[in-house]
Amino acid sequence: MDTTDTAALDRADMSRLAGGHDAALDALMERHARPVFRFLYRMLGNEDDANDLAQVTFVRIYQHRTDFRPETKFTTWLYTIAGNLARNHHRWLARHPTVSLDKPADADEPGLADTLPAKTASPGDAAVAAERVAAVRAAVNQLPEDLREALVLCEWEELPVAEAAAVLGATPKAVESRLYRARQLLRDRLRKWL
């Protein structure tokens, strides 16, 4: 299904949802739950938090179903809500630091299934791949929030720069600048792996 068809389905489902057909939310979730989870996971680096906030995102969609403007793209609205929730969560964590008692301090989050190659690799290759994934994850997590958001939206979620700009409340030129700076910082931090 191409993006034009998806956008038309999204508008139709939002219209139905605003009209009182709550089942339309199921169709929206079926199409967008996984991409929203991936976006939030890459923003937060924690599967549990990403899963929780993905659910909250769709609760907000439902709560504000009558606020959706059909002339806007649904995914822009969706990622704006998810991005705002992620930023709020980061601010909350900064004010309420915690230490996990369940795992060692150096334990990696399990991550998404697509982080390692699908083929069976030798133990040495698997160790190098795991180390590379951990290095990339750490480098991305160290980026300033505005740079990380632009990078995740454009590179991993494959949103066009104009749509990412709408999500972030910035101009397309500002998003391009953020992408450039994020790539430069990653290139410097990951020089060993390039």
Buried (B, 14 or more C-beta within 10 A) or exposed (E): EEEEEBEEBBBEBBBBBBEEEEEBBEBBBEBBBEBBBBBBBBBBBBBEBBBBBBBBBBEBBBEEBEEBEEEEBBBBBBBBBBBBBBBEBBEEEEEEEEEEEEEEEEEEBEBBEEBBEEEEBEEEEEEEBBEBBBBBBEBBEEBEEBBBBBBBBBBBBEBBBEBBBBBBEBEBEBBBBBBEBBEEBBEEBBEEEE
